[in-house]
């Protein structure tokens, strides 16, 4: 994943079979799917990979308990199967997380036990473990900070947890190994068409080198998530909105609010959603909300009402209610929900599933979906590309394709989430012992990880590293601000960039990170 090498290939004026616009979960999955079928495929991302929605999930690879409650059995079945495949293909990043639903009513335990048994059944052989009803004593033993008053017991079930941005990078590396290419900071500015009105190329702008490029291609896939309509309007300026963005907010707390390894799931909040409190990298993620948003942005901001809702709801279940001063970081992501009724503003009336559209120009767009089903979405998208282009069908191989660096997790190794690449990072440290020093002791991040991210993971800015190659911004925004100057120094050394770049990077990052602090 060397950016300069990809640029040279772009400049060589080859005709691509497929150009994919968008470097989130859907686009990255589509690149792997296309490359593994033998197509010459290139992915272009306007910012950094997973900059927006795909780095700000609840960190769950799940069948979707709430979709089962809504009666969407097909979606739950598909998601449960995909969850199992991901757990098998990327074991260094996807783990089996035990959840507990506490019950404060006499009917709660039997009701949720029955529902979760169905959840287990739908996963079939790919189930991650059996759901069971547990006593009040067992519930408190697993969740020591749960409110004990009127607690009648709980239901224990299994789901998946992962690191979204790290998975994206490893999927991209897998795509490169399969012959695909991707580049960040390259925005598509125009779609080119032949005399018959069919797309035969794109124009793009490299914001890093301030260069414009024209690329020839046979097909284009629009996988831009919440920005889908912007690309659709390049194709047809009169295109009606197809996306209804919904905002999800998460708060990050210290581990003592939920000690141990079990997660807490609140099955029904005041707004009818579920709320998760999930252990993640030594912190606790609490979320999420579901707020309709009029306009998509790369850096959405949490609303005051969302913050108060999460704090209040979490406080109803914990012996110590979290306060604003306890929040280490706050992050908001937008869900690219496929609109069903264009007049509807209620996000429960738009599809959590995905849909694929084909324009008269041949532009294929994929809308909606979620991280758990990204592989299946990609498979269907490339099937549609083949159909639209009248190419012979190539069977998908991603079902059993191991993701780059796949390895069984090693809890004793602080670099375990790098899988087999951990050995190579340790080799870097052996060659340059100073890289073995901590960039952050509290977050367990080493200087060597900066060098690795620049050389092997196309990290180009301090934000790329602190927000997505490691998760410092989301785990502790204030600590990440402290880490920024040394991170920039190491990156500048590796990229041979001047002091002016370093100063600008620190200023820009500090300004950005302050938006992740609760004021």
C-alpha positions, -999 to +999 in steps of 0.1 A: +000+000+000+024+026-012+007+058-024+035+069-048+035+035-065-003+037-070+000+072-085+025+059-110+001+033-121-027+059-124-004+080-146+003+051-169-031+056-186-043+020-184-080+014-189-095+000-157-122-026-157-137-009-126-132+023-107-148+023-072-156+057-057-155+056-019-131+041+007-155+031+034-166-004+043-187-009+011-161+004-014-132-015+003-152-047+002-160-042-034-124-036-043-114-070-027-144-087-044-135-073-079-097-079-075-102-114-063-123-121-094-094-110-116-106-075-126-083-045-129-099-024-102-090+009-086-106+025-055-105+063-051-112+079-017-116+117-013-102+118+022-087+089+042-100+054+042-130+051+066-126+088+074-163+092+080-191+066+088-170+034+086-146+044+114-173+055+138-194+024+143-204+009+176-176-016+169-200-046+167-201-073+141-236-084+149-267-101+135-288-072+148-309-081+178-331-051+172-338-061+136-351-094+149-375-074+172-387-056+140-393-089+123-366-086+097-356-122+099-339-122+064-315-094+074-307-111+108-300-144+091-277-128+065-259-107+091-254-136+114-239-157+087-216-129+076-206-123+112-195-159+115-175-157+083-157-125+094-149-141+128-133-170+109-115-149+082-101-121+105-097-137+140-071-111+150-097-083+147-131-099+153-137-114+188-165-132+205-181-107+228-204-118+256-234-095+262-259-094+290-294-080+289-304-072+325-341-078+334-360-057+359-394-073+352-408-108+358-413-113+320-380-099+308-359-130+311-382-155+294-391-130+267-355-121+258-343-157+262-369-169+236-359-141+212-322-148+216-326-185+211-341-177+177-311-154+171-288-183+178-308-206+155-306-182+126-268-182+128-268-220+124-233-235+124-218-200+125-233-192+159-208-177+183-223-194+214-256-203+231-279-177+248-289-185+284-310-170+311-289-162+342-297-154+378-295-120+396-264-131+413-247-142+381-258-109+364-241-089+391-210-111+391-206-104+353-216-068+356-204-055+390-216-020+384-251-029+374-279-013+395-291-042+418-324-026+429-353-047+414-330-067+393-344-101+385-316-116+365-305-114+329-300-131+296-265-138+283-258-140+246-229-138+221-221-114+193-190-101+175-169-071+183-142-056+161-120-027+152-136-011+121-107+010+107-081-017+113-103-043+095-106-018+066-068-015+063-063-052+064-091-058+038-074-032+016-040-050+020-058-082+010-071-064-021-036-052-031-024-088-027-052-099-051-041-073-077-063-044-068-053-008-061-065+020-038-055+056-031-066+081-005-070+119-009-082+115-045-117+130-051-138+122-082-148+155-097-166+144-129-179+114-147-170+111-184-194+096-210-192+084-246-215+096-275-242+071-263-242+086-228-225+057-212-197+063-186-163+055-199-141+074-175-137+098-146-118+129-136-102+131-102-082+155-081-053+146-059-056+170-029-021+160-017-002+168-048-027+193-063-029+174-095-059+165-117-062+132-135-084+117-162-088+079-160-104+056-186-126+028-173-153+004-184-174+006-153-179+028-122-193+018-088-206+045-065-199+033-030-198+067-013-222+060+016-238+092+029-223+110-001-240+088-027-263+116-039-233+138-048-220+112-072-255+106-085-259+143-093-226+142-112-243+116-134-277+133-135-281+168-119-318+163-115-315+131-095-339+128-065-323+121-030-317+084-024-301+086+010-316+096+044-286+101+067-290+092+103-266+102+130-252+078+157-233+092+186-210+073+210-194+084+243-162+067+256-157+062+293-130+047+315-131+010+321-142+013+358-177+021+347-180-015+333-151-036+348-147-071+334-151-084+299-189-085+296-209-059+276-243-045+287-272-042+263-302-021+272-330-036+250-354-007+249-346+029+255-370+058+257-368+063+219-373+026+212-337+018+203-312-003+220-281+010+239-248-008+242-221-004+268-192-023+253-156-029+266-131-018+238-093-014+241-094-008+279-123+017+276-161+015+274-180+026+244-216+038+251-241+043+223-258+048+200-284+074+190-306+075+158-311+111+148-322+122+112-297+146+097-304+170+068-269+171+053-240+147+053-205+158+064-171+142+070-170+154+106-206+154+120-210+169+155-230+153+184-261+172+194-265+182+230-297+162+232-279+130+221-252+135+247-277+139+275-298+110+262-268+086+264-256+098+298-291+096+313-299+062+298-265+047+310-271+063+344-304+044+348-285+011+347-252+018+365-245+022+402-225+053+393-241+075+367-215+088+342-211+126+341-199+149+314-165+151+331-161+113+328-163+113+290-128+107+274-140+111+238-172+116+219-177+107+183-205+109+158-210+088+126-236+090+099-255+059+086-262+059+049-298+046+051-314+039+018-346+060+016-378+041+010-404+069+013-389+102+001-413+122+023-404+103+055-381+118+081-383+089+105-352+067+103-372+036+113-390+039+080-359+037+059-341+005+051-313-010+073-306-034+044-289-023+012-300-018-023-282-015-057-293+010-084-282+011-120-284+045-139-291+047-176-254+058-180-243+024-166-233+039-132-239+013-105-246+026-070-249+007-037-268+023-009-274+015+028-261-016+046-237-020+075-202-032+084-213-067+093-227-074+058-200-055+038-186-087+021-221-099+010-229-064-003-197-063-022-204-097-038-238-085-050-224-052-062-198-069-084-224-094-096-244-064-108-213-048-124-208-080-144-245-080-155-245-044-165-212-047-184-222-080-200-191-096-186-191-134-181-198-142-144-168-149-123-176-168-091-169-150-057-141-164-036-143-140-007-165-164+014-135-183+026-107-158+019-085-151+049-080-114+055-044-100+054-025-108+087-052-132+099-040-150+131-054-162+163-053-134+189-026-134+215-037-115+246-001-113+259+010-094+228+001-057+228+003-058+190-020-087+187-045-068+166-019-065+138-020-103+134+010-117+116+022-082+109+031-079+146+063-098+139+073-073+113+067-044+136+088-061+163+115-065+136+114-027+130+120-023+168+149-047+167+165-027+139+157+007+156+154+002+193+142+038+199+110+028+180+101+005+209+094+035+231+058+043+240+041+071+221+014+067+248+018+046+279-019+048+288-031+037+254-002+012+248+009+028+215+045+024+203+065+047+180+071+018+157+034+018+148+037+053+133+065+041+109+045+010+101+014+030+093+033+053+069+052+025+051+026-002+049-009+014+055-009+046+035-011+070+065-005+105+052-015+128+081-013+128+119-051+123+119-049+092+097-026+077+123-041+088+156-078+085+145-078+054+123-045+034+121-045+034+159-077+045+177-062+072+201-087+099+190-117+078+198-103+063+230-089+095+247-091+127+227-070+147+251-042+121+252-042+120+214-036+158+213-006+153+236+007+126+212+003+147+181+037+166+180+058+134+184+036+115+159+041+143+133+079+144+139+081+107+132+059+109+101+078+140+087+110+121+091+096+091+072+079+111+045+107+137+042+084+167+049+094+201+062+088+218+096+061+239+082+041+208+074+046+196+110+033+228+125+003+228+102-005+192+110-004+197+148-026+228+145-052+211+123-052+180+144-056+199+177-085+218+163-102+186+151-096+166+183-111+193+204-144+185+188-141+150+203-139+165+238-170+172+258-169+209+267 
